[in-house]
């Protein structure tokens, strides 16, 4: 299991989209939201904020949700439900 985690962290650390990839994404995604936390075990908060800025997304900070997965125990994000209701 530890090896899988290291492999995943290595892949995540290499995830550096090019400027052209960001520009292409902007054309396909009209509404953009970046949901992130202060305790993501894979990505530092500053890096997540930088990605949000690069894709010109509305930042949605949710304290303490980790990487929003099973490990974090996240089953529902009321913030996302509110965003969907508003659209």
N, C-alpha and C positions, 0 to 999 in steps of 0.2 A: 504494500500500500504506500509506503514511503517513497518508493521508486516512481510510482504513478504520480504522486504529488510533485516530485521534483521534475518529472517530464512535463507536467502541465505548467508548472512555473516557468520552465525554460521556453515553452511555446508562447506563453503570455508575454514574457520579457522581450520576445522577438517581434511582437505585434506592433509594427510601426507602419501604418498605412502611408502611402505617398500622397503628396498634395493633389495629384490627379485623381486618386481614389476618393479623397474627401470631396472634391468638386463633383465627381460622378454621383456620389451619394446624395449630395444636395439636390440634384436634379430628380432623383427618384423618391425622396422622402420629403413630402410637403410639411408635415408636422413632425417635429423632432423633439424628443424628450430624452434627457440623460438622467437616469435614476441611479444614485450612488450613495455610498455610506462612508462613515469615518472608520470603519473597522473591517474593510474588505481584506481577506487574507491573501488575495492574489494581486491586487492592484492598489497602490498608494492613492489616497484621496486626491493629492495634487495632480497625479497623472489622469485620474478620471475627470477632474475638472478641466484639464487641458483638452482632453478628447471632446468634451461637451462644447468647449469654445470652438474647436476646429470644425465641428459639424454644425455649428450655430444652433445648438439645441437649447431648449428651455431646461435649466438645471433643476432637478428635483432631488434635494438632499433629504435622506431619511436616516436619522441617527440610529446606529446600532443594528443594522440589518445585514451586516457582513457582505457576502457576495450574492445575497438573495437566493440562496439555494437551500438544499436539504440540511446542510450542516448548520445553517443559521436558524433553522426552524421557522422560516418564513412561509406562511401558507396563504396569506392575503396581504395585499398592499392597498390600503384605503386611498392612498394618494393616486394610484393608477386608476382606481374605480372612479374617483372624482374627475380625473382628466377625461376619461372615456364618456362620462355623463355630460361633460361640458361640450364635447364635440358633437 
